[in-house]
């Protein structure tokens, strides 16, 4: 087991109708609110109107920035931060899925400074303070509601990068599973796949820790049991509840106890597909993971076979484990090859060039250009 620090300052409010205390929570930080949301689902569901009515009735002064993209971009972060800076906001209220909350994390540390937000990603600047962030989650997937990490795209530089700081933890996150009932079938499936992939990234990290391994196996088994049930009954609150809880636990730190790092090589490679072709994040992971396991099977020791035995309750070979995991992703309706997405053109060269440019790598299993080429051949 590796030395580790367990730290998570986010207060999680989970359950039906928990938004009744939203106003009292925001009041802890002030009355000038910057409301950040996405491209339409929050409005279509009626949640936007409800929140705006409640905030105005309670005397909050609300500024807003809508239109955060599903693969968030740095331009939206800068534009929202400018509004927050101009309006001297006291607190940010992020309403949406991972993209909205990720963007809001970077907005929170950009408002107090004059440097470009991208400087945090390159290391040119470090955050010194942050506007408090309160999140309302509407899509169970990324776990961003209870961790400090954010991923944002800079198309001008051809990069998609991650950043995290102790300052970028949400202060409070509100998780009402009922708010995810309107999420369509494909994005529900991608969310289930995303939480499974987060667990795998921890599993293939550095550190032998049997109890934490059991956490990982239990979370993935929860997704394996209730994910398919949810996909067959999208309006079932209990299934939404199970998946929402599992997604939060998959990336709130508990799967990393006793590890010095996760791997995250699959995420690094998957980000290239989102950067170039706007592939939904969860779909990019189900494309890359089977290929990554097949290519790196000899560099991961016995971890693949151990994972298979833990998940499927029987002794499996490495190849059988990979086949079972690929079949799991297929059963969720997720792509397992880029060809499943019907993207036109010769993709091999642009993907390889972007992987080189973005220095795709893992925290445990290291990659080089030969590995990139082999991965691409396996997942195209």
Secondary structure as UniProt FT lines:
FT   STRAND          11..14
FT   TURN            16..17
FT   HELIX           18..21
FT   HELIX           22..27
FT   TURN            28..29
FT   STRAND          32..38
FT   HELIX           41..44
FT   TURN            45..46
FT   HELIX           47..57
FT   TURN            58..59
FT   STRAND          61..68
FT   HELIX           74..87
FT   STRAND          91..96
FT   HELIX           98..110
FT   TURN            111..112
FT   HELIX           118..122
FT   STRAND          132..137
FT   HELIX           144..146
FT   STRAND          149..154
FT   TURN            155..158
FT   STRAND          159..164
FT   HELIX           166..168
FT   STRAND          172..175
FT   HELIX           177..180
FT   TURN            181..182
FT   HELIX           185..203
FT   HELIX           210..231
FT   TURN            234..235
FT   HELIX           237..250
FT   HELIX           254..256
FT   TURN            257..258
FT   HELIX           265..277
FT   HELIX           281..295
FT   HELIX           297..299
FT   TURN            301..302
FT   HELIX           303..312
FT   HELIX           318..331
FT   TURN            332..333
FT   HELIX           338..341
FT   HELIX           348..357
FT   TURN            358..359
FT   HELIX           369..379
//
